[in-house]
Amino acid sequence: MSAEESERLPFEPNKKRQKPAKATSKPTAAKPESPKKEKKPRNSKEEVGIPQVVSQRMIRRVAGFSGVPTSLGILTLIASYLLLTQAGIKLPPVAVLLVNMGFFGLGVLGISYGALSASWDEERTGTLLGWNEFTTNWGRMVSAWRESRQKNI
């Protein structure tokens, strides 16, 4: 396996599609119509898109890594309200705000981490926390950004 193949995503097409050349419209004499052949798309949706197994894996990880901190953020508001009304403990509003914002911020980061920490290989499930998968997928994403930047220059 070459270095280029190991860097490719498991579901990435082998060849990049070429843009079809623009046809110039010239007025011509009426041509007899030939029977139309049904053209098949070069790359179907299944070939280009993320496989269902990988997509479901990403969704589960995003739900876990963003759902838990977001739930804790909501529970922070409920707990501070209950402490104030039931126990009479008045917490500084800034402290409640900062803790709440911290949990919601972790929830937002969990969306990205959940998608990048999922194994993008259909046959491999990956680890529980997914750090190895995250580093691999982050490297793929950064190299794709650099490659697109080089093309645009």
C-alpha positions as a Markdown table, in Angstrom:
| # | Residue | x | y | z |
|---|---|---|---|---|
| 1 | Met | 0.0 | 0.0 | 0.0 |
| 2 | Ser | 1.5 | 3.3 | -1.0 |
| 3 | Ala | 1.7 | 6.4 | 1.2 |
| 4 | Glu | -1.0 | 8.1 | -0.9 |
| 5 | Glu | -3.4 | 5.2 | -0.5 |
| 6 | Ser | -2.9 | 5.0 | 3.3 |
| 7 | Glu | -3.8 | 8.7 | 3.6 |
| 8 | Arg | -7.0 | 8.3 | 1.6 |
| 9 | Leu | -10.2 | 8.0 | 3.4 |
| 10 | Pro | -11.7 | 4.5 | 3.2 |
| 11 | Phe | -14.8 | 5.8 | 1.4 |
| 12 | Glu | -13.0 | 8.3 | -0.8 |
| 13 | Pro | -13.3 | 7.7 | -4.6 |
| 14 | Asn | -10.1 | 6.4 | -6.3 |
| 15 | Lys | -10.0 | 9.0 | -9.0 |
| 16 | Lys | -11.0 | 12.6 | -8.9 |
| 17 | Arg | -13.7 | 13.5 | -11.4 |
| 18 | Gln | -12.9 | 15.7 | -14.3 |
| 19 | Lys | -15.2 | 18.5 | -15.2 |
| 20 | Pro | -16.9 | 17.9 | -18.5 |
| 21 | Ala | -15.8 | 20.3 | -21.2 |
| 22 | Lys | -18.4 | 23.0 | -22.1 |
| 23 | Ala | -20.1 | 22.3 | -25.3 |
| 24 | Thr | -20.4 | 25.2 | -27.6 |
| 25 | Ser | -23.7 | 25.6 | -29.2 |
| 26 | Lys | -23.5 | 26.1 | -32.9 |
| 27 | Pro | -26.5 | 26.4 | -35.1 |
| 28 | Thr | -26.5 | 23.3 | -37.2 |
| 29 | Ala | -28.7 | 21.7 | -39.6 |
| 30 | Ala | -31.3 | 19.4 | -38.2 |
| 31 | Lys | -29.7 | 16.1 | -37.3 |
| 32 | Pro | -31.7 | 13.0 | -37.1 |
| 33 | Glu | -32.2 | 12.1 | -33.5 |
| 34 | Ser | -30.3 | 9.1 | -32.4 |
| 35 | Pro | -31.8 | 6.9 | -29.7 |
| 36 | Lys | -30.9 | 8.4 | -26.4 |
| 37 | Lys | -28.7 | 6.2 | -24.2 |
| 38 | Glu | -29.3 | 6.4 | -20.5 |
| 39 | Lys | -26.3 | 7.8 | -18.9 |
| 40 | Lys | -25.3 | 6.4 | -15.5 |
| 41 | Pro | -23.7 | 8.8 | -13.1 |
| 42 | Arg | -19.9 | 8.2 | -12.7 |
| 43 | Asn | -20.0 | 8.1 | -9.0 |
| 44 | Ser | -23.3 | 7.2 | -7.4 |
| 45 | Lys | -24.4 | 8.6 | -4.0 |
| 46 | Glu | -23.3 | 5.4 | -2.3 |
| 47 | Glu | -19.8 | 5.6 | -3.7 |
| 48 | Val | -19.2 | 9.2 | -2.8 |
| 49 | Gly | -21.1 | 9.6 | 0.5 |
| 50 | Ile | -20.1 | 8.4 | 4.0 |
| 51 | Pro | -21.1 | 4.7 | 4.5 |
| 52 | Gln | -24.1 | 4.1 | 6.8 |
| 53 | Val | -22.0 | 2.2 | 9.3 |
| 54 | Val | -19.6 | 5.1 | 9.7 |
| 55 | Ser | -22.4 | 7.7 | 9.8 |
| 56 | Gln | -24.2 | 5.8 | 12.6 |
| 57 | Arg | -20.9 | 5.5 | 14.5 |
| 58 | Met | -20.3 | 9.2 | 14.2 |
| 59 | Ile | -23.8 | 10.0 | 15.4 |
| 60 | Arg | -23.5 | 7.8 | 18.5 |
| 61 | Arg | -20.1 | 9.4 | 19.4 |
| 62 | Val | -21.4 | 13.0 | 18.8 |
| 63 | Ala | -24.4 | 12.2 | 21.0 |
| 64 | Gly | -22.2 | 11.0 | 23.8 |
| 65 | Phe | -19.5 | 13.6 | 23.6 |
| 66 | Ser | -21.8 | 16.5 | 23.3 |
| 67 | Gly | -24.9 | 15.2 | 25.1 |
| 68 | Val | -23.2 | 14.5 | 28.4 |
| 69 | Pro | -21.7 | 18.0 | 28.8 |
| 70 | Thr | -24.9 | 19.7 | 27.5 |
| 71 | Ser | -26.9 | 17.8 | 30.0 |
| 72 | Leu | -24.6 | 18.8 | 32.8 |
| 73 | Gly | -25.0 | 22.4 | 31.7 |
| 74 | Ile | -28.7 | 22.1 | 32.0 |
| 75 | Leu | -28.4 | 20.4 | 35.4 |
| 76 | Thr | -26.2 | 23.2 | 36.6 |
| 77 | Leu | -29.0 | 25.7 | 36.1 |
| 78 | Ile | -31.5 | 23.4 | 37.8 |
| 79 | Ala | -29.1 | 22.7 | 40.7 |
| 80 | Ser | -28.4 | 26.4 | 41.3 |
| 81 | Tyr | -32.1 | 27.2 | 41.2 |
| 82 | Leu | -32.8 | 24.4 | 43.7 |
| 83 | Leu | -30.0 | 25.5 | 46.0 |
| 84 | Leu | -31.4 | 29.0 | 46.0 |
| 85 | Thr | -35.0 | 28.1 | 46.6 |
| 86 | Gln | -34.8 | 25.0 | 48.7 |
| 87 | Ala | -31.6 | 25.4 | 50.7 |
| 88 | Gly | -31.3 | 29.2 | 50.7 |
| 89 | Ile | -27.8 | 29.0 | 49.4 |
| 90 | Lys | -27.2 | 32.0 | 47.1 |
| 91 | Leu | -24.4 | 31.2 | 44.5 |
| 92 | Pro | -22.8 | 34.1 | 42.7 |
| 93 | Pro | -24.5 | 34.4 | 39.3 |
| 94 | Val | -21.1 | 34.8 | 37.6 |
| 95 | Ala | -20.0 | 31.4 | 38.9 |
| 96 | Val | -23.2 | 29.8 | 37.7 |
| 97 | Leu | -22.8 | 31.5 | 34.3 |
| 98 | Leu | -19.2 | 30.4 | 34.0 |
| 99 | Val | -19.8 | 26.8 | 34.9 |
| 100 | Asn | -22.8 | 26.7 | 32.6 |
| 101 | Met | -20.9 | 28.2 | 29.7 |
| 102 | Gly | -18.1 | 25.8 | 30.3 |
| 103 | Phe | -20.4 | 22.8 | 30.0 |
| 104 | Phe | -22.1 | 24.1 | 27.0 |
| 105 | Gly | -18.7 | 24.9 | 25.4 |
| 106 | Leu | -17.6 | 21.4 | 26.0 |
| 107 | Gly | -20.8 | 20.2 | 24.4 |
| 108 | Val | -20.0 | 22.2 | 21.3 |
| 109 | Leu | -16.5 | 20.8 | 21.2 |
| 110 | Gly | -17.9 | 17.4 | 21.7 |
| 111 | Ile | -19.7 | 17.6 | 18.3 |
| 112 | Ser | -16.4 | 18.0 | 16.5 |
| 113 | Tyr | -14.6 | 15.5 | 18.6 |
| 114 | Gly | -17.3 | 13.0 | 18.2 |
| 115 | Ala | -17.2 | 13.1 | 14.4 |
| 116 | Leu | -13.4 | 13.1 | 14.2 |
| 117 | Ser | -12.9 | 10.4 | 16.9 |
| 118 | Ala | -15.1 | 7.9 | 15.1 |
| 119 | Ser | -13.3 | 5.3 | 13.0 |
| 120 | Trp | -13.9 | 6.2 | 9.3 |
| 121 | Asp | -13.0 | 2.6 | 8.3 |
| 122 | Glu | -16.1 | 0.5 | 7.9 |
| 123 | Glu | -14.6 | -2.7 | 9.3 |
| 124 | Arg | -12.9 | -1.1 | 12.3 |
| 125 | Thr | -15.0 | 0.0 | 15.3 |
| 126 | Gly | -12.3 | 2.0 | 17.1 |
| 127 | Thr | -11.5 | 2.6 | 20.7 |
| 128 | Leu | -13.8 | 3.9 | 23.4 |
| 129 | Leu | -12.4 | 7.4 | 23.6 |
| 130 | Gly | -11.1 | 7.4 | 20.0 |
| 131 | Trp | -7.9 | 9.3 | 20.5 |
| 132 | Asn | -6.0 | 7.3 | 17.9 |
| 133 | Glu | -8.8 | 7.8 | 15.4 |
| 134 | Phe | -9.0 | 11.5 | 16.2 |
| 135 | Thr | -5.3 | 12.0 | 15.5 |
| 136 | Thr | -5.6 | 10.1 | 12.3 |
| 137 | Asn | -8.7 | 11.9 | 11.1 |
| 138 | Trp | -7.4 | 15.3 | 12.2 |
| 139 | Gly | -4.2 | 14.7 | 10.1 |
| 140 | Arg | -6.3 | 13.7 | 7.1 |
| 141 | Met | -8.4 | 16.9 | 7.5 |
| 142 | Val | -5.3 | 19.2 | 7.9 |
| 143 | Ser | -3.6 | 17.6 | 4.8 |
| 144 | Ala | -6.8 | 18.1 | 2.8 |
| 145 | Trp | -6.9 | 21.8 | 3.9 |
| 146 | Arg | -3.3 | 22.3 | 2.9 |
| 147 | Glu | -3.8 | 20.5 | -0.4 |
| 148 | Ser | -6.8 | 22.7 | -1.3 |
| 149 | Arg | -4.9 | 25.8 | -0.2 |
| 150 | Gln | -2.0 | 24.9 | -2.6 |
| 151 | Lys | -4.5 | 24.4 | -5.5 |
| 152 | Asn | -6.0 | 27.8 | -4.9 |
| 153 | Ile | -2.7 | 29.7 | -4.9 |
